[in-house]
Amino acid sequence: MDEFTRKFSIAKEKDAEIHRILSIVYQALEEKGYNPVNQIVGYILSEDPTYITNHNNARTLIRKIDRDELLQTLLRSYLQDASASHGKR
């Protein structure tokens, strides 16, 4: 029998789900001719779902994400990318 303990990271799973949802929302906004970054920022700041189109169920999907978790995931991703790009100099 395997004596190794496997680690399961809920945070990584949650981040992956948030990334999947944001990708769908971004694409839906783009398809409808909106500026996805501006619309998503408007939604985050106001929590007004009308910033997000109903196209491809984007509004329903983004409302499944807690805003605090969304901001944490975005910041974590940004800082990881920034850290990686500084290490490549």
Long-range contacts (C-beta under 8 A, 24 or more apart in sequence): 14-69, 14-73, 15-73, 15-76, 15-77, 18-65, 18-69, 18-70, 18-73, 19-73, 19-77, 21-61, 21-62, 21-64, 21-65, 22-62, 22-70, 24-56, 24-57, 24-58, 24-61, 25-52, 25-58, 25-61, 25-62, 27-56, 28-52, 28-53, 28-55, 28-56, 28-58, 29-53, 29-55, 29-58, 31-55, 31-56, 44-70, 44-71
